[in-house]
Amino acid sequence: MNSVIERNKDGASAVEATVSAPFFLRGKLVEGSDQIHKSRDLGVSFATPTIDLNAAVHPRTEVPPLLNVPLSEVIDFLVETGERIRDPKNAIFQDCIDRMCRTHILPRDVVANQAMYASLYLDKRKLMAEVEQNFPDPAALDGWVPKSDFTGRKSFVRAFAPRLIHVLPGNSPGVAVKSIAQGALVKGINLFKMSSSDPFTTVAILRTMAEIDPEHPIVKSMSAVYWRGGDTTVEPILFRPQYFDRIVGWGGGDAINNLVKYVGPGLQLVSFDPKTSISMVGKEAFDSEEALDLAADLASNDVMTLNQEACVASRFQFVEGTQEQVDRFSERLHKRIAERAAASGDVRACDMELKEQIEMMMMMDDDYGVWGKPDGKGVVIRSDEPVDFHPINKTANVVRVDSLDDAVKYINVATQTVGFYPFDRMPDYRDRLASGGAQRIVHLGEAGPSTIGNPHDAMYALHRFVHWMVHEDGVAGA
């Protein structure tokens, strides 16, 4: 594990205390234990080198290494990287999973499966579909595309390679795979700020790339480091328009608010804000026992997406029916969540604040119905309005409504995914959901998978990443 080792008084080695988290800077692995940090959720120590800020910045006087590499070659390299990640003989990735299991809150099997599943994004058809959905003419990524307007004026347009700082989240290793791929597709210079929950996956991917070809322009365009969010010895220096064009921010409200203060002329924020996803279940769920079982099972699948750590995981389920009907739904939903929780191997209990909130509701029988206990094995709370805390760790809040029309008032700009049942009523609600601020409506049970190339968080991200450059060339014949 290359961990920092504690020593007994006699000099003998004790247990491994601090896991090592190396950096990757423009093709070079950088190891060291100069800085000791704590992981966000578990408080586990990990060691990193000191950041070489000069190495983390690619001079603007030099064009990006990937600029004139054909997009087809970029995609071929990403595809080969995906194959290497999935190779069980890839010692780099096996070691990464070992280290990550020390700092991440999710069980080993979930972490490993997420990394392998995410690597399937590195598929030629998927990557090309992503590009084609983001760019009306993908040729703009490879060169200067000639244009002319109705007056005869000529120009050339290019989706020029950007300089990006990616502030990655810690809830899913899959974001690292996708972020690296997207940074390569736009041929950008990319600096990845890893999270304290996962200061390993990004480096493991880049090391795998370097094993394929250490001199490849993709490898030379990528760096991955860690610093504590808000570190005033790092961020005011790096977050400047003379070094980077965009900050690509993932994370909670505090993390995004921290990034906002660096935004200004020449440095834009592409923000994947903190989001909450919900379910909407119509009265048709009570047409039969089979329909009720199906709706509860589909809803549990959305609740348990990445063990309810992902933004797409449902936290509030608005159910149309009487209290007796909604209680039947809640009971079956709890059963399905508990089954999925047991199968996942994730047995961590709810934190103390959440535990106290749930236990208080258990004593208020007239206002709430509660199925399960706050023991991390799954709990469902039935209420007439959404609870005022963030359901997490296999916690579902079922909100009874007389009509799904009443649920629409709870939609806002932080509502990401809406899982809907029955499916044939979705067209009746999609405009109202969009007006409220929601960004995605899907079949109940399908919060996780998404159509390749679709917008994410209400935007085509790659289109926003690039630096759109125009070469005006006067009037034709002039």
N, C-alpha and C positions, 0 to 999 in steps of 0.2 A: 504493500500500500504506500510505501515511501512516506510514512507518517512521521511526525515529530514524536520522539520517544521520551517519556519521563524516565528519570533515573532515581534509583534508591540511593541512600546515603553512601553505600559501599560501591556505588558505580554500576551495579547490575541493572539491566534494563527492566522496567516495569511494563505495565500494560500500555498499549498504544493509546495516546491521549488526544492527539490532534491530527486530523487527516490533512494531507497535503493537497492543495489546489493550485496547480501550475497555471501559468498564462500562456497565450499564444500570440506572438506579435509579428505580423507580416511574414509568416513562413517559419518562424523560429519558436521552439518550445522554450519557455523561461521558467525555471524551477527555483524555489527558494522558500524560506520560512521566516522572512523578515517581519511580516505582519500577522498577528493572530486575531481572528474574527469569530463571531458567534453566529450560528445559523438562526434564521428567524423563528421557526416554530419549535425546534427541539433544544435550542441553546447549546448545540454541540460546537466545539472549537474546530476551526480549520485554519491552516496556515497558507499564506500566499507570499510571493515575492513583492518587492516594492515596484510600483508602476514606473516604467521609463516613459515619461510623457512625450519625449521627443520621438521615441520609436512608435508610439501610439498614433502619431499624426503623420499623414502622408502629405508632403508639401504640395501646395497648389501650383507651384511652378512646374510640376511633373504631371502629365496626363495620367488618368487612372490606368493601371495595368491591364484591365479587361476591356478598355474602350474599343479596340479594334479586333477583338476576338469574336469570331462569328457566333451568333446566338446558338446555332446548332451544335457547335463545339462545347459551349457552356452547358447545354442541356445534356450532352453525352457524358460529360464529366460528372454532373450531378447524379445521373442515373448509375454510373459506376460506383459513386460514393454510397448510394443507397444499398447496392448489392453488397458492398464491403461491410456496412453497418449490420446487415442481417446475417452475415457470415458468422456462424457460431465459433469459428476459429479466430475471430477478431479479438485479440487479447486486450487491445486498447479499450474497446467498449465493455468487455466483461469487467475490467478493472474500474471503469467509470461507474458502472452499476454498483459495484462493491462500495465505492467511496460515497456515492450518492445515497445509498441506504443508511449511511451514518448521519446524514444531515436532513434528509427529506422525511416528511410526515407520512407519506404513503408507503404501503408494504412493498417489499422487494418485487413480488410478481407483478404488481400494478405498474411499478416504475419500469421494469424490464419490458413488459408488454406495450406500454405507451411508447417507449423509444422505438421498438420494432415496428409498431403500427405506424408511427409518424414517418418512418423511413420510406413507407410505401408512397408517400407524396412525391418522392424522387423517382417519378415514372415519366417517360417521355411524353405520353399522351396528356397526362395531367399538367405537366409543366407548360407544354405548348398551349393547352387550353387556358391556363392562367394568363399567359401572355396575350393571347388573342382576345380574351375578354377585357383586358385592361387597355389594350392599344388598338385603335381602329386599323392602324397600319404598323405591324410589328417591325417592318423594315426600318422604322425610325430609331430602333435600338442598334441597328447595325451600321447606319450611315445617315447622310444628309438626304432627306426625301424632297424632291422638287415639288413646288406648289405654284399655282398661279390663280389670281382672282379674276373676276369678270371685267376688270378694267385693263387686264393684260399685265398687271404688275407681277413680277416673278419673285420667288423666295425659296429658301431651303429650310427645312425644320428637322431638328434632331432631338430625340429623347436622350439627353446627355447624361453620362454616368454621374450619379450624385455621390456626395460624401455624407455618410449616415452614421449616427450614433444610435444603436438599438439598446434601449433599457428593457431588459427581458424580465418576465414574471417568473415566479418560483413554483407556480402550481402545476405546470405541465412541461415535461422535457420535450414534448412535441413542438412547442413554439420555437425552440432553438433550431430544429431541423428546418422548419418552414422559413424562419427568418434568414438563415444562411442561404437557402435556395432563392428566396426573393431578392436578397441583396446581390446574389450572383446574376440573376436574370436581368436586373437593371444595370449590371456591369459596374456596380458601385464600389467605392472604398468603404469598408464596414468596420466599425468598432463596436463590439458587443460588450455591454456592461452586464455581467452575469448576476444572478440573485444569490443571496446567502443560503437559500434552500437548495440551490443547484448550481454550485460554482464549478461543475465538471463536464456536463454534457456538451456544451458548445466547444470546449477545447478538445474533447474526444472526437467530435465530428471533424474539426479542422486537422487534427493529427492523422485521422484516417485519410483525409484528402492528401496530406503531405506524404503519406506512404505510397499513394498512387503516383504522384509527381510533385516532388518538393519545390520545383521551379514553376509550376503552373500559375498563370496569372490570377486564377481564383484564390489559390493559396496565398499569393503575395498581396491580395486585396483584403485579407481578413485578419482581424485581431480580436482577442477575447481576454478581458481582464475583470477583476472584481475590485470595487471599492464600496464602502458603506454609503448608501444613498444619503445625499446631503453633505458629503465630505467637502468642506470648503478649501481643502488643499488640492483638490482634484477638479471638481466641477467648474468653478469659475475660470479655470485655465483652459479646459477642453471645450466647454460649451460656448464657443465663439464662432462667428460667421467666417472668420479668416481660416478656420480649420474644417468646419462642417456646414452642410446645407440644411439638414433635417435632424431633428431628434425624433426617433420612433419610440414612443413611450407606451409601455404596458404597466399595469399595476393598479393599486388601490388609490383612493382619493388623495392621500398624503403624498404618495409618490408622484402622481401627475401634477399636483399643485406645486411640488418642488421644482418640476421641470418647467412649468409655465413661466417662472420668474427669469428664465434665461432666454425666452423667446423675444425676438426683436427683428429689425430689418436684416434680412439675409439669413436668418436662422429660424426655420419654421418648426412647429410641432405637429407631427402626425400621431394622434393620440388614440390608443385603444383603451378608452376609459373604463373604470370599474363598472361592471354591468350585473344586472340581476335578471334571471330568466324565470318564466312562470309557465303554468299549464292552465288551459281553459277547457272544462269538461261540461258538455251540454247534458240536458235532461235525458237524451237518448241512451245514456249509459245505464239507465234504470229500466229500459224496455224489457230486459231479460236477465237472468242470472249470468248467462254467457257474456252478454254485453258488459255487465258490471265487472266480471272477472277480467275481461279484455282491457277495459279502461283502466282498472287498477294496476294491471301488469304493465301496460304501456307507460302510465304515469310513473311507476316505480323505476322504470328504465331511465327516464329523464332525470328523476331525482338522483339516481346513483351514477350518473355520468362522471367518470373519474372520481368515484366515491364522494360526489358532491363538492369537489374542489374546483371544477371548471366553471367558467362564466356561463356556459350553456346549460349547466345543471339546474333543474327546476327547484325553486325554493318555496314558491307559493302556488297552490292549486285552487283555482276558483271553480267551484262546482255548483251547477244549477240544479236545485232541488229542495225538498223539505229537509228539516233537520234529521228526521229518521232516515231518509235516503242518504244524506251526506254522511251520516254516522256509519252506515253500512259500507259506503265507499272508503271511508277513513280506516275502518277495521281491516278491509282487504288490502288497502294500500300499505298499511303497517306490516301486514304479513309478508307481502312481496318485498318490501324494503329490508325487513329482517332476514329474509332468505338470501337476498343479494349481498347484504352486509356479511353474513356468515361465510358465504362463498368467496368473498373478496379477501378474507383474512385480516381485514382492518378492524382491530378490536380496541382502538384507542377510545377512551371515555371522552365525553363532552367536557369542555373547559369549565372552570368553576362558575363563571358568570352565566354561561348558557344553562348550566345545570340548575342554578338557583332560579333562573327565569322559568324553566319548565316545571320545577318542583312547586313553585308558587301557583302556576296554572293548574297543576294537579289538585290543589286544594280548593280551587274555585270551580266546583262542579256545575254551577248554574250558568256560568259564562263560557266555559271551555270544555271540550272533550279531549282527553289525552290517551293515546294508545302507546304502550311501551314505556321505557324509562330512559333517563338521560345518561345511559351507560355506553353510548357509542354503538349500540347494536340496532339502532333505528327507533325513531319516535315520530308520531304524527299528532299534531295539535289542530283540533277543529275550533274555529272561531268565526265570528260574524264580520270581523274586519281583520286585515293583515296585522300580525304581531309587529311590535315596534323594535324588534331585534333581527339580526341577520341569521336566518336558519342555515346551519352548516353541520357537517359531520353526521350526515344521514338523518337530518331533521326536516320534516315536511310540515308546512302550515296550510291546512285545507280551510279555505274561506268559503262559507256557504253564501250563495247569492240566489235571489229569486229568478233572476235572468242574467245571462251572460252580458247583456247590455250594461248591467250594474258593475260588472268587472272592468269595463273599459275605462272608467274614471280613475282606476289605479295605474293605468299605463302612463309612463313618462319617458324622458329621453335616456334614462338608465335601463330601460327594459330592452334586453337584447333579443332573446328567443322566446317565442310563444308556441308551446306545444298544444295542438288543438284537436278536440274530439267532439262531435263526429266530423269526419273530413269534409263532407259535402257542405258544411256550413262555413267553411273557411272563407270563401269569396265574399260572404255577407259582412265579414268583420275586418278584412285586411286593410281597407281604406281607413277605417276608424282607428285601427291599431297604429297605422303609419302616422296618422294625424296626431295621435297622442305621443309619438316619439319612438315607438317600437321599431326594430330593425329587421325582424325576421319572423315569419310564421311557418310552422312545419306541422306535419302529422304528429300527433301525440306519440311519444315513443321514439321519435327520430331527431331529438335535439342534437345528438352527437354528429352523425354524418351530415355532409352538406354537398350541394351541387358544385362540381369543380368549376372554378373561375368566378363564382358569384361574389358580389360585394361582401366585405366583412365590416361589421360595425358601421353600416350605411355608407361605405366608400369603396372605390376601387383603389386599393392601397398602392399598387405598383405605379399607377398613373400619377399618384401624388408624390411618390418617392423621387422621380426623375427631375432633372433640371431641363426644362423645355427651352432650347436655344433656337433662335431664328437668325438666318442669314438672308437679309433683304438684297435683292439683285436688280432692282430697278424695273423699268417697263420694257416689255418684250420689243425688240427691234431698236431700242433707243441706244 
